[in-house]
Amino acid sequence: MLNVPTETNLAPCAQPQSVTIEDAPALDSLIDRFLAAQDIADSSKWTYRTSLAGSFFPWLLQSQITNPRREDILAYKHTLQAKGCSALTISSYMTAVRRFFAWMEDARGYPNVARNVKGAKAPKGFRKDALTRDQTLELLASVARNDQETKRNFSMLNLMVRTGLRTIEVIRSDVGDIRRQGDDMVLYVRGKGRDEKDDFVLLTKDTLVPLMEYLIERGSPKEREPLFSSCSRRNYGERLTTSTVSRVAKSHLREINLDSPRLTAHSLRHTTITLGLRAGAKPQDVQHMARHSSLDTTMGYAHNIERIDNAAERWVDAILKGEPEKGIPSP
């Protein structure tokens, strides 16, 4: 597939040995060496491997491309777009391709044909919707609390909607991450892209009490045990996966007839941020709660709220109904 030197100490002009996609062990070894040189999280390495071995290299084989050029990288990107891949997926795949060819140039003398090839531009707005206040209350009220599993589900969804935790932050949490901070209780979390649990969310009484009820039902687990664990016989007590958290949230949303692809576990995080801003919390305080690295991200929610609340379309309706013109207000 790629004609590249097999030893990293060969000069760029050295005669390369072909590594073809049919030679799976050699290809896997090449990917292994690439990933070993990347200072990224294991989850990102998995994403890179999936992008390269599961998409990019098979596309090269199908296209009978043995020495990729920049035009080929652009053609691959256009193929992803034609397949209807999301902007997020395309950008993720292209990041893997760019990083791979940057490494190939530095370590193996192959020209970086993917330099400056962009991913896909993400659409404006959020990919998931938020729940209204009434929908949020209905969701929480719909969850029974009569055994360990239902108490887990309620305390988990309640925690997510009151603190804005991501699913990955939920499953990373341990019992011992609940700590006292002055007169209040907090939960320390390891945020997205972080290596340590160096941030926290406040546990109000309405958040803490259901958590404690669930932990007591579990038999007061030790500090190093997962905050939320499996109730199934097959893997009882083991840490939940993000897919399980997502499935629980989706199941309870469907129970109250909220069955939309735009309403998922991540919608609970959007709900937290939106409700916080609507209630009058300062954007900076909401930013800290949501652990947004940039205030601009938080302000995106605020602008959406203002756009709806102050929509000019309402004024258009008013004047068409015969209400008097009020003139152009000063900025």
C-alpha positions in Angstrom: 0.0 0.0 0.0 2.5 2.6 1.2 6.0 2.5 -0.2 7.9 3.6 2.9 11.3 2.7 4.4 11.1 -0.2 6.9 13.7 1.3 9.2 13.3 4.7 10.8 17.1 5.4 10.4 16.9 5.2 6.6 17.3 8.5 4.7 14.2 9.8 2.8 15.9 8.9 -0.5 16.6 5.3 0.6 15.0 2.5 -1.4 11.8 1.7 0.4 10.2 -1.7 0.9 6.5 -1.9 0.1 4.0 -2.5 2.9 0.8 -3.7 1.3 -2.7 -3.8 2.9 -2.8 -7.5 2.1 0.2 -7.9 4.4 -1.9 -7.5 7.5 0.9 -8.1 10.1 3.1 -5.5 8.5 0.2 -3.0 8.4 -0.7 -3.7 12.0 3.0 -3.3 13.0 3.1 0.1 11.1 0.0 1.3 13.0 1.4 0.0 16.3 4.6 2.0 15.8 2.7 5.1 14.8 0.4 4.9 17.9 3.4 4.2 20.2 4.8 7.6 19.1 1.7 9.5 19.9 1.4 11.2 23.3 -2.4 10.8 23.5 -5.0 9.0 25.6 -5.7 5.3 25.0 -9.2 6.2 23.9 -7.7 8.5 21.2 -5.3 5.7 20.1 -8.2 3.4 19.7 -10.0 6.0 17.6 -6.9 6.5 15.4 -6.5 2.7 14.9 -10.2 2.4 14.0 -10.0 5.3 11.6 -6.9 4.0 9.8 -7.3 0.2 9.8 -11.1 0.3 9.5 -11.6 3.1 7.0 -8.7 4.8 5.4 -6.5 1.8 4.5 -9.4 -0.3 3.1 -10.4 2.8 1.0 -6.8 2.9 -0.4 -7.0 -0.8 -1.3 -10.4 -0.4 -3.0 -9.2 2.6 -4.9 -6.0 0.8 -5.9 -3.8 3.6 -4.5 -0.3 2.5 -3.6 1.4 5.9 -3.2 -1.2 8.4 -1.8 -0.9 12.0 -2.9 -2.7 15.1 -1.6 -5.4 14.6 -4.2 -6.1 11.2 -2.8 -6.5 12.4 0.7 -9.0 15.0 -0.5 -10.8 12.3 -2.5 -11.0 10.2 0.7 -12.5 13.1 2.5 -15.1 13.6 -0.2 -16.0 9.9 -0.1 -16.8 10.2 3.6 -19.0 13.2 2.9 -20.7 11.3 0.1 -21.5 8.5 2.5 -23.3 10.9 4.7 -20.8 10.7 7.6 -21.3 13.4 10.2 -19.0 16.4 10.5 -17.7 15.0 13.7 -16.8 11.6 12.2 -15.2 13.1 9.2 -13.1 15.4 11.3 -12.1 12.6 13.6 -11.0 10.4 10.6 -9.1 13.2 9.0 -7.3 14.0 12.2 -6.0 10.4 12.3 -4.9 10.6 8.7 -3.1 13.9 9.2 -1.3 12.7 12.3 -0.3 9.4 10.5 1.3 11.2 7.6 3.0 13.7 9.9 4.6 10.8 11.7 5.4 9.1 8.4 7.3 12.2 7.2 9.2 12.6 10.5 10.0 9.0 11.2 10.0 7.2 7.8 10.7 9.8 5.1 7.3 9.6 3.4 6.0 13.1 2.3 3.2 14.5 4.4 0.5 14.5 1.8 -2.2 15.3 4.3 -0.7 18.5 5.7 -3.4 21.2 6.1 -6.2 19.0 4.8 -9.1 20.2 6.9 -11.9 18.1 8.5 -15.5 18.9 8.0 -17.0 22.1 9.3 -19.4 21.4 12.2 -22.9 22.7 11.8 -24.0 25.6 13.9 -25.9 24.8 17.1 -25.9 21.7 19.2 -26.3 18.2 18.0 -28.6 17.3 20.9 -31.6 19.1 22.3 -32.2 20.1 25.9 -35.3 19.1 28.0 -37.7 21.7 29.2 -38.2 22.2 33.0 -41.4 20.2 32.9 -39.9 17.4 30.8 -37.0 17.2 33.3 -39.3 16.9 36.2 -41.4 14.3 34.4 -38.3 12.3 33.5 -37.2 12.1 37.2 -40.7 11.4 38.4 -41.0 8.4 36.0 -38.1 6.5 37.6 -39.2 4.1 40.3 -37.0 3.8 43.4 -37.9 0.4 44.8 -34.7 -1.7 44.4 -31.0 -1.3 43.8 -31.2 -0.9 40.0 -34.0 1.6 40.0 -32.4 3.6 42.8 -29.1 3.6 40.8 -30.9 4.8 37.7 -32.7 7.6 39.5 -29.6 8.8 41.4 -27.5 8.7 38.3 -30.0 10.6 36.0 -30.7 13.0 38.8 -27.0 13.6 39.3 -26.5 14.2 35.5 -29.3 16.6 35.1 -28.4 18.6 38.2 -24.7 18.8 37.6 -24.2 18.4 33.9 -21.9 15.4 34.1 -20.9 13.7 30.8 -21.4 10.0 30.5 -17.6 9.4 30.7 -17.4 11.5 33.9 -20.2 9.4 35.4 -18.5 6.0 34.8 -15.1 7.3 36.0 -16.5 8.4 39.3 -15.7 6.4 42.5 -17.5 6.3 45.8 -14.5 8.1 47.4 -14.8 11.0 45.0 -17.7 12.3 47.1 -16.0 14.6 49.6 -16.7 17.5 52.0 -15.8 21.0 50.9 -16.5 23.3 53.9 -20.2 22.9 54.7 -21.0 21.4 51.4 -20.5 18.0 49.6 -18.9 17.8 46.2 -18.1 15.1 43.7 -14.6 15.3 42.2 -14.6 14.4 38.5 -12.1 13.6 35.8 -13.2 15.7 32.9 -12.9 15.1 29.2 -9.3 15.1 28.1 -8.1 15.3 31.7 -5.7 12.9 33.4 -6.7 13.6 37.0 -9.9 14.2 39.0 -9.0 17.8 39.5 -12.4 19.5 39.3 -15.7 19.0 41.1 -19.4 19.6 41.0 -21.5 20.6 43.9 -23.9 18.0 45.4 -27.0 19.8 46.7 -29.2 18.0 49.1 -31.6 17.1 46.3 -28.6 15.5 44.5 -26.8 13.9 47.5 -29.8 12.2 49.2 -30.7 9.9 46.4 -27.0 9.0 45.9 -26.7 8.1 49.6 -29.9 6.0 49.4 -28.5 4.1 46.5 -25.1 3.5 48.1 -26.8 2.2 51.3 -28.9 -0.1 49.1 -25.6 -1.4 47.7 -24.3 -2.2 51.2 -22.1 0.9 51.6 -19.3 0.1 49.1 -15.7 1.0 49.6 -14.2 4.3 48.5 -12.3 2.8 45.5 -15.4 1.1 44.1 -17.3 2.7 41.2 -20.0 5.2 42.2 -22.4 3.4 39.8 -22.1 -0.3 39.2 -23.8 -3.1 37.2 -26.7 -4.9 38.7 -26.7 -7.8 36.2 -25.7 -11.3 37.3 -23.1 -11.5 34.6 -21.0 -8.6 35.8 -22.5 -7.6 39.1 -20.6 -4.8 40.9 -18.4 -3.9 37.9 -18.1 -0.3 36.6 -20.8 0.8 34.2 -19.9 1.6 30.6 -20.9 4.8 28.8 -23.2 2.7 26.5 -25.0 1.5 29.6 -25.5 5.0 30.9 -26.7 6.1 27.5 -29.1 3.1 27.3 -30.6 3.8 30.7 -31.1 7.5 29.9 -32.7 6.6 26.5 -34.9 4.0 28.0 -36.4 6.4 30.5 -36.8 9.2 28.0 -38.8 6.8 25.8 -41.0 5.9 28.8 -42.2 9.5 28.9 -42.7 9.5 25.1 -39.5 11.5 24.3 -38.2 9.3 21.6 -36.0 11.4 19.3 -32.5 10.9 18.0 -31.8 14.4 19.3 -32.7 13.4 22.9 -30.0 11.3 24.5 -28.0 11.0 27.7 -26.0 14.0 26.5 -29.2 16.0 26.3 -29.2 15.9 30.1 -26.0 18.0 30.1 -27.5 20.5 27.7 -30.5 20.6 30.0 -28.4 21.4 33.1 -26.6 24.3 31.3 -29.8 25.7 29.8 -31.7 25.6 33.1 -28.9 27.1 35.0 -28.7 30.1 32.6 -32.5 30.4 32.5 -32.6 30.5 36.3 -30.3 33.5 36.3 -26.9 31.9 37.0 -24.0 34.0 35.7 -22.4 32.5 32.5 -19.0 32.3 34.3 -20.6 30.2 37.1 -22.3 27.9 34.6 -19.0 27.6 32.8 -17.3 26.4 36.0 -20.2 23.9 36.6 -20.0 22.6 33.1 -16.2 22.6 33.0 -16.1 24.4 29.7 -12.5 25.3 28.8 -13.8 28.5 27.1 -16.5 30.9 28.2 -17.5 31.1 24.5 -18.9 27.6 24.7 -21.2 28.6 27.6 -22.2 31.8 25.8 -23.3 29.7 22.9 -26.1 28.4 25.1 -26.9 31.9 26.4 -27.1 33.3 22.8 -29.5 30.5 21.9 -31.8 31.3 24.8 -31.7 35.0 24.0 -32.4 34.3 20.3 -35.6 32.5 21.2 -36.7 34.8 24.0 -36.1 38.0 22.0 -37.0 36.6 18.6 -37.8 39.3 16.0 -40.3 36.9 14.4 -42.7 37.7 17.3 -42.6 41.4 16.4 -43.3 40.5 12.7 -46.3 38.5 13.8 -47.5 41.4 16.0 -47.4 44.0 13.2 -49.1 41.6 10.8 -51.9 41.3 13.4 -52.4 45.1 13.3 -50.4 46.2 16.3 -48.9 49.7 15.9 -45.4 50.1 14.6 -42.9 51.0 17.3 -40.0 52.2 15.2 -36.4 51.1 15.3 -35.1 50.9 18.8 -31.6 52.2 19.6 -28.9 49.5 19.8 
